[in-house]
Amino acid sequence: MDSHNRDNIKQGLEVEVVLKEDQGTGRLTRGKVLDILTNSSFHPHGIKVRLADGQVGRVQNIVS
């Protein structure tokens, strides 16, 4: 699934995101989607989400 399309991201889905402070290194953080913060249907850098632990980042991978 494409992590750049908002339709593919749902609450409760397990994802890997890149946090703002990790954008330089590309380090990924895994968690469950609590809220979808991007309003547009597509974003070239990934859909911005809030994870269940409160961290905010852009989805890079959807964990199956």
VMD Tcl script that builds the backbone (N, CA, C; Angstrom):
set m [mol new atoms 192]
animate dup $m
set s [atomselect $m all]
$s set {name element resname resid chain x y z} {
  {N N MET 1 A 0.838 -1.196 0.000}
  {CA C MET 1 A 0.000 0.000 0.000}
  {C C MET 1 A 0.873 1.246 0.000}
  {N N ASP 2 A 0.377 2.268 -0.641}
  {CA C ASP 2 A 1.108 3.523 -0.768}
  {C C ASP 2 A 0.865 4.397 0.465}
  {N N SER 3 A 1.924 4.752 1.145}
  {CA C SER 3 A 1.818 5.556 2.373}
  {C C SER 3 A 1.646 7.044 2.087}
  {N N HIS 4 A 1.611 7.427 0.809}
  {CA C HIS 4 A 1.448 8.835 0.447}
  {C C HIS 4 A -0.012 9.198 0.188}
  {N N ASN 5 A -0.891 8.195 0.145}
  {CA C ASN 5 A -2.316 8.421 -0.079}
  {C C ASN 5 A -3.069 8.300 1.243}
  {N N ARG 6 A -3.834 9.321 1.571}
  {CA C ARG 6 A -4.563 9.375 2.840}
  {C C ARG 6 A -5.564 8.229 2.979}
  {N N ASP 7 A -6.156 7.799 1.867}
  {CA C ASP 7 A -7.155 6.717 1.900}
  {C C ASP 7 A -6.588 5.402 2.422}
  {N N ASN 8 A -5.270 5.212 2.322}
  {CA C ASN 8 A -4.638 3.966 2.773}
  {C C ASN 8 A -4.314 3.963 4.262}
  {N N ILE 9 A -4.426 5.104 4.926}
  {CA C ILE 9 A -4.069 5.234 6.335}
  {C C ILE 9 A -5.345 5.254 7.166}
  {N N LYS 10 A -5.441 4.352 8.129}
  {CA C LYS 10 A -6.623 4.250 8.990}
  {C C LYS 10 A -6.193 4.254 10.455}
  {N N GLN 11 A -7.089 4.699 11.332}
  {CA C GLN 11 A -6.814 4.649 12.768}
  {C C GLN 11 A -6.607 3.197 13.180}
  {N N GLY 12 A -5.621 2.982 14.057}
  {CA C GLY 12 A -5.328 1.645 14.556}
  {C C GLY 12 A -4.348 0.863 13.708}
  {N N LEU 13 A -4.014 1.372 12.517}
  {CA C LEU 13 A -3.085 0.701 11.615}
  {C C LEU 13 A -1.662 0.824 12.166}
  {N N GLU 14 A -0.878 -0.241 12.074}
  {CA C GLU 14 A 0.518 -0.178 12.506}
  {C C GLU 14 A 1.367 0.334 11.350}
  {N N VAL 15 A 2.160 1.382 11.630}
  {CA C VAL 15 A 2.946 2.052 10.604}
  {C C VAL 15 A 4.350 2.356 11.107}
  {N N GLU 16 A 5.224 2.703 10.188}
  {CA C GLU 16 A 6.543 3.239 10.509}
  {C C GLU 16 A 6.568 4.676 10.018}
  {N N VAL 17 A 6.934 5.588 10.912}
  {CA C VAL 17 A 6.969 7.010 10.579}
  {C C VAL 17 A 8.374 7.552 10.780}
  {N N VAL 18 A 8.653 8.666 10.099}
  {CA C VAL 18 A 9.879 9.408 10.362}
  {C C VAL 18 A 9.452 10.655 11.137}
  {N N LEU 19 A 10.018 10.808 12.334}
  {CA C LEU 19 A 9.720 11.958 13.178}
  {C C LEU 19 A 10.466 13.176 12.662}
  {N N LYS 20 A 10.002 14.373 13.006}
  {CA C LYS 20 A 10.629 15.620 12.556}
  {C C LYS 20 A 12.129 15.630 12.887}
  {N N GLU 21 A 12.465 15.232 14.123}
  {CA C GLU 21 A 13.874 15.275 14.539}
  {C C GLU 21 A 14.721 14.197 13.860}
  {N N ASP 22 A 14.087 13.212 13.237}
  {CA C ASP 22 A 14.809 12.134 12.567}
  {C C ASP 22 A 14.837 12.284 11.053}
  {N N GLN 23 A 14.339 13.406 10.525}
  {CA C GLN 23 A 14.296 13.569 9.081}
  {C C GLN 23 A 15.681 13.543 8.452}
  {N N GLY 24 A 16.679 14.036 9.154}
  {CA C GLY 24 A 18.047 14.044 8.627}
  {C C GLY 24 A 18.650 12.656 8.543}
  {N N THR 25 A 18.302 11.793 9.489}
  {CA C THR 25 A 18.876 10.446 9.533}
  {C C THR 25 A 17.985 9.418 8.864}
  {N N GLY 26 A 16.684 9.709 8.765}
  {CA C GLY 26 A 15.749 8.753 8.180}
  {C C GLY 26 A 15.354 7.637 9.123}
  {N N ARG 27 A 15.693 7.781 10.418}
  {CA C ARG 27 A 15.365 6.770 11.422}
  {C C ARG 27 A 13.846 6.622 11.521}
  {N N LEU 28 A 13.363 5.373 11.522}
  {CA C LEU 28 A 11.934 5.111 11.554}
  {C C LEU 28 A 11.472 4.718 12.951}
  {N N THR 29 A 10.264 5.127 13.286}
  {CA C THR 29 A 9.629 4.805 14.561}
  {C C THR 29 A 8.338 4.071 14.255}
  {N N ARG 30 A 8.110 2.949 14.932}
  {CA C ARG 30 A 6.916 2.143 14.682}
  {C C ARG 30 A 5.860 2.441 15.733}
  {N N GLY 31 A 4.603 2.452 15.292}
  {CA C GLY 31 A 3.510 2.660 16.227}
  {C C GLY 31 A 2.167 2.520 15.538}
  {N N LYS 32 A 1.106 2.675 16.339}
  {CA C LYS 32 A -0.265 2.594 15.817}
  {C C LYS 32 A -0.824 3.988 15.623}
  {N N VAL 33 A -1.543 4.189 14.520}
  {CA C VAL 33 A -2.117 5.487 14.177}
  {C C VAL 33 A -3.254 5.821 15.138}
  {N N LEU 34 A -3.156 6.983 15.784}
  {CA C LEU 34 A -4.227 7.498 16.635}
  {C C LEU 34 A -5.061 8.506 15.856}
  {N N ASP 35 A -4.393 9.480 15.209}
  {CA C ASP 35 A -5.066 10.524 14.440}
  {C C ASP 35 A -4.340 10.739 13.124}
  {N N ILE 36 A -5.085 11.092 12.086}
  {CA C ILE 36 A -4.512 11.475 10.795}
  {C C ILE 36 A -4.533 12.998 10.750}
  {N N LEU 37 A -3.358 13.615 10.596}
  {CA C LEU 37 A -3.236 15.069 10.682}
  {C C LEU 37 A -3.217 15.761 9.318}
  {N N THR 38 A -2.856 15.040 8.264}
  {CA C THR 38 A -2.840 15.628 6.922}
  {C C THR 38 A -4.267 15.665 6.385}
  {N N ASN 39 A -4.692 16.837 5.905}
  {CA C ASN 39 A -6.044 16.976 5.367}
  {C C ASN 39 A -6.146 16.614 3.893}
  {N N SER 40 A -5.063 16.824 3.136}
  {CA C SER 40 A -5.120 16.546 1.697}
  {C C SER 40 A -5.101 15.028 1.453}
  {N N SER 41 A -5.568 14.623 0.281}
  {CA C SER 41 A -5.654 13.196 -0.034}
  {C C SER 41 A -4.297 12.586 -0.389}
  {N N PHE 42 A -3.297 13.429 -0.705}
  {CA C PHE 42 A -1.962 12.955 -1.082}
  {C C PHE 42 A -0.921 13.915 -0.538}
  {N N HIS 43 A 0.208 13.386 -0.082}
  {CA C HIS 43 A 1.338 14.229 0.309}
  {C C HIS 43 A 2.619 13.531 -0.126}
  {N N PRO 44 A 3.499 14.229 -0.863}
  {CA C PRO 44 A 4.701 13.592 -1.425}
  {C C PRO 44 A 5.691 13.074 -0.382}
  {N N HIS 45 A 5.659 13.599 0.847}
  {CA C HIS 45 A 6.594 13.156 1.888}
  {C C HIS 45 A 5.953 12.184 2.860}
  {N N GLY 46 A 4.708 11.821 2.633}
  {CA C GLY 46 A 3.995 10.899 3.513}
  {C C GLY 46 A 2.916 11.625 4.301}
  {N N ILE 47 A 1.892 10.886 4.666}
  {CA C ILE 47 A 0.772 11.435 5.423}
  {C C ILE 47 A 1.206 11.625 6.880}
  {N N LYS 48 A 0.928 12.807 7.434}
  {CA C LYS 48 A 1.317 13.105 8.811}
  {C C LYS 48 A 0.281 12.521 9.767}
  {N N VAL 49 A 0.755 11.770 10.771}
  {CA C VAL 49 A -0.128 11.127 11.746}
  {C C VAL 49 A 0.394 11.345 13.158}
  {N N ARG 50 A -0.513 11.191 14.122}
  {CA C ARG 50 A -0.139 11.136 15.541}
  {C C ARG 50 A -0.259 9.675 15.947}
  {N N LEU 51 A 0.802 9.148 16.536}
  {CA C LEU 51 A 0.803 7.765 16.994}
  {C C LEU 51 A 0.129 7.668 18.361}
  {N N ALA 52 A -0.196 6.456 18.765}
  {CA C ALA 52 A -0.880 6.219 20.039}
  {C C ALA 52 A -0.085 6.745 21.232}
  {N N ASP 53 A 1.251 6.804 21.105}
  {CA C ASP 53 A 2.083 7.314 22.207}
  {C C ASP 53 A 2.265 8.832 22.158}
  {N N GLY 54 A 1.608 9.500 21.194}
  {CA C GLY 54 A 1.645 10.958 21.116}
  {C C GLY 54 A 2.670 11.535 20.157}
  {N N GLN 55 A 3.568 10.723 19.631}
  {CA C GLN 55 A 4.574 11.217 18.694}
  {C C GLN 55 A 3.927 11.503 17.339}
  {N N VAL 56 A 4.456 12.510 16.638}
  {CA C VAL 56 A 3.922 12.918 15.344}
  {C C VAL 56 A 4.995 12.734 14.282}
  {N N GLY 57 A 4.611 12.123 13.169}
  {CA C GLY 57 A 5.557 11.934 12.073}
  {C C GLY 57 A 4.835 11.628 10.780}
  {N N ARG 58 A 5.621 11.493 9.711}
  {CA C ARG 58 A 5.063 11.186 8.385}
  {C C ARG 58 A 5.247 9.698 8.092}
  {N N VAL 59 A 4.169 9.073 7.648}
  {CA C VAL 59 A 4.167 7.627 7.378}
  {C C VAL 59 A 5.099 7.318 6.219}
  {N N GLN 60 A 6.013 6.379 6.450}
  {CA C GLN 60 A 6.927 5.904 5.411}
  {C C GLN 60 A 6.558 4.506 4.964}
  {N N ASN 61 A 6.092 3.676 5.895}
  {CA C ASN 61 A 5.743 2.283 5.588}
  {C C ASN 61 A 4.494 1.892 6.370}
  {N N ILE 62 A 3.683 1.059 5.741}
  {CA C ILE 62 A 2.544 0.453 6.421}
  {C C ILE 62 A 2.953 -0.976 6.743}
  {N N VAL 63 A 2.907 -1.334 8.033}
  {CA C VAL 63 A 3.327 -2.662 8.483}
  {C C VAL 63 A 2.165 -3.630 8.293}
  {N N SER 64 A 2.413 -4.738 7.574}
  {CA C SER 64 A 1.304 -5.677 7.346}
  {C C SER 64 A 1.201 -6.686 8.459}
}
mol reanalyze $m
mol bondsrecalc $m
mol representation Tube
mol addrep $m
